[in-house]
Amino acid sequence: MNKVFDNAEKAIFDIPDNATLMLGGFGLCGIPENCITALVKKGISGLTCISNNAGVDDFGIGLMLQQRQVKKMISSYVGENAEFERQLLSGELEVELTPQGTLAEKIRAGGAGIPAFYTATGYGTEVAEEKEIRKFDGRNYVLEKALTADFAIVKAWKGDTHGNLVFKGTARNFNPMMATAGKITIAEVEELLEPGELQPNEIHTAGIFVQRIIKGINYEKRIEQRTVSV
């Protein structure tokens, strides 16, 4: 099976309107920039996007929000995006805010085939509204359902043509677990290698989880909060 696609446009060719997407990244790190640009060009709409955060106004998922492509966001932090705020307050965008650790576990559970789990996080808050509550050893827990997606789109540092992936630094936060939770996983990488060039012990995501891979180009690698000294 040839998993290598020439570019992002070809890799996302069959993503339809109203699809559910997982989009990797943590802050401005590890974002699948090439695939997001291709999604904007494709012009699909009605998307449900699962991502730790919603990018910023002119980068990441923020570009999709500008084009009104996103119907619903499932995320944990959205504080850096003015357009997101405007759409939320105007009722244009449905938002499901989830504690960061809970979001990570919902995605991990989805990839592991676990339909739901109990967590104490969020009990007694809006997060727990309309969810099942159960007591274990005298403490209340909230039942959280796992998350999966039609497509998981991730960004790795290195990958080989079999789809084995290596993530770097903070980009390892949500990308690896999302790669396991998509019906189709699309990976873009900075370095695309031949099989055998990656050492087995350095691989974070096995190629069995990845159906498509591209070598990305022109990564911005933005710095979220630049600090300088004189």
C-alpha positions in Angstrom: 0.0 0.0 0.0 1.5 3.3 -1.1 0.8 5.9 1.7 2.8 8.7 0.2 0.9 11.6 -1.4 2.6 14.4 -3.4 1.1 17.3 -1.5 -1.5 18.3 1.1 -4.2 19.0 -1.6 -4.0 15.4 -2.8 -3.9 14.0 0.7 -7.2 15.7 1.9 -8.9 15.2 -1.5 -11.9 13.2 -0.1 -12.7 15.1 3.1 -16.3 16.2 2.6 -18.5 18.9 4.1 -19.8 18.1 7.6 -16.9 15.8 8.5 -15.4 15.5 12.0 -11.7 16.3 12.1 -9.0 16.0 14.7 -6.3 18.5 14.2 -3.0 18.1 16.0 -1.1 20.9 17.8 -0.5 22.4 21.2 -0.5 26.2 21.2 1.2 27.1 18.0 3.4 24.0 18.1 2.9 20.9 16.0 0.1 22.3 13.8 -0.5 20.6 10.4 -0.1 23.8 8.5 0.0 22.4 5.0 -3.2 20.4 5.4 -5.0 23.3 7.0 -4.1 25.5 4.1 -5.3 22.8 1.7 -8.6 22.6 3.6 -9.1 26.4 3.4 -8.5 26.2 -0.4 -10.9 23.3 -0.7 -13.6 25.4 0.8 -15.5 22.6 2.6 -17.8 23.7 5.5 -19.9 22.4 8.4 -16.9 20.9 10.0 -16.6 19.6 13.6 -13.0 20.2 14.7 -11.4 18.5 17.7 -8.3 20.3 18.7 -6.6 21.4 22.0 -6.9 25.1 20.9 -8.3 27.1 18.0 -5.1 28.6 16.7 -4.9 32.4 16.4 -6.7 34.7 14.0 -4.3 34.3 11.1 -2.9 30.8 11.7 -3.9 27.2 12.2 -7.6 26.6 12.7 -8.1 30.4 12.8 -7.8 30.4 9.0 -10.7 28.0 8.8 -12.8 30.1 11.2 -12.2 33.1 9.1 -13.8 31.3 6.1 -16.7 30.1 8.3 -15.8 26.4 7.6 -16.2 25.3 11.2 -19.6 24.5 12.6 -18.4 23.1 16.0 -15.2 23.2 18.1 -14.4 20.7 20.7 -11.3 22.1 22.5 -9.8 23.0 25.9 -8.4 26.5 25.3 -9.6 29.2 22.9 -8.2 32.4 24.4 -6.0 33.6 21.6 -8.5 34.0 18.8 -10.7 37.1 18.5 -12.7 35.7 15.6 -13.4 32.6 17.6 -14.7 34.8 20.4 -16.9 36.8 18.0 -18.5 33.7 16.4 -19.1 32.1 19.8 -20.8 35.2 21.3 -22.9 35.7 18.2 -24.1 32.2 18.2 -22.4 31.3 14.8 -20.2 28.7 16.4 -21.1 25.7 18.6 -18.4 25.2 21.3 -17.8 22.2 23.6 -15.1 23.2 26.1 -13.4 20.3 27.8 -10.7 20.3 30.5 -7.3 19.7 28.8 -6.5 16.4 30.5 -10.0 15.1 29.9 -9.8 16.0 26.2 -6.5 14.1 25.9 -8.0 11.1 27.6 -11.2 11.2 25.5 -9.0 11.1 22.4 -6.7 8.4 23.8 -9.7 6.3 24.8 -11.2 6.7 21.3 -8.0 5.4 19.7 -7.9 2.5 22.2 -11.5 1.4 21.5 -12.7 2.4 25.0 -16.2 4.0 24.7 -16.2 6.0 27.9 -14.5 6.5 31.3 -15.1 8.2 34.6 -13.1 11.1 35.8 -13.4 13.4 38.9 -12.4 16.4 36.8 -15.3 18.8 36.2 -17.7 17.4 38.8 -19.8 20.2 40.2 -19.2 22.5 37.3 -20.9 23.2 33.9 -18.6 20.5 32.4 -20.7 17.8 34.2 -24.2 19.1 33.2 -26.4 16.4 31.7 -23.7 13.7 32.2 -23.9 10.6 34.3 -22.4 10.9 37.8 -21.2 7.9 39.7 -19.6 7.6 43.2 -16.5 5.5 43.7 -15.0 5.2 47.2 -17.0 8.2 48.4 -16.0 10.5 45.5 -18.1 11.6 42.6 -17.0 11.0 39.0 -18.3 12.2 35.7 -18.8 9.8 32.8 -17.0 11.1 29.7 -17.5 9.6 26.3 -14.5 8.9 24.0 -13.8 10.9 20.9 -13.0 9.6 17.4 -13.0 11.4 14.0 -13.6 10.8 10.3 -10.1 12.1 9.7 -7.1 12.8 12.1 -4.7 15.3 10.6 -1.3 15.4 12.5 2.1 17.0 12.1 5.3 15.1 12.9 9.0 16.0 12.8 10.1 12.9 10.9 8.2 10.0 9.3 8.9 7.2 6.8 7.0 6.0 3.8 5.4 3.3 5.9 3.8 6.0 8.1 5.9 5.6 11.2 6.2 8.9 13.0 8.5 10.8 15.4 7.3 13.9 17.1 9.5 16.6 18.6 9.1 18.4 21.9 5.7 19.8 22.7 4.3 18.6 19.3 4.2 15.2 21.0 1.3 16.4 23.2 -1.9 15.7 21.2 -0.6 14.5 17.8 0.3 10.9 18.7 -3.0 10.1 20.4 -5.0 11.8 17.6 -3.2 9.6 15.1 -4.8 6.5 16.6 -8.3 7.9 16.8 -9.1 8.8 13.2 -10.8 6.5 10.7 -8.2 7.9 8.3 -5.1 9.5 9.6 -3.1 12.0 7.5 0.4 12.9 8.6 2.5 15.7 7.3 6.2 15.6 8.2 9.2 17.9 8.0 11.5 15.0 7.0 10.2 12.0 4.9 12.5 9.0 5.1 12.8 5.5 3.7 11.8 2.5 5.8 14.6 1.5 8.1 16.0 5.0 8.5 14.1 5.5 11.8 15.4 3.6 14.8 12.5 1.4 16.2 12.9 2.8 19.7 12.5 6.4 18.6 9.1 5.9 16.8 6.2 7.4 18.7 3.4 6.4 16.3 3.5 3.1 14.4 2.7 3.2 10.7 -0.3 0.9 11.2 -2.2 4.0 12.4 -1.3 6.2 9.4 -3.0 5.9 6.0 -1.5 8.9 4.2 1.7 10.9 4.6 3.2 13.9 2.9 6.4 15.9 3.2 5.3 19.4 4.3 6.8 22.6 3.1 7.3 26.2 4.2 6.6 25.7 7.9 6.3 29.0 9.8 7.2 27.6 13.3 5.8 30.5 15.1 6.7 31.5 18.6 3.6 31.9 20.8 5.1 34.4 23.3 8.4 35.9 22.2 10.6 36.9 25.1 13.9 38.8 24.6 16.5 40.2 26.9 19.0 43.0 26.4 
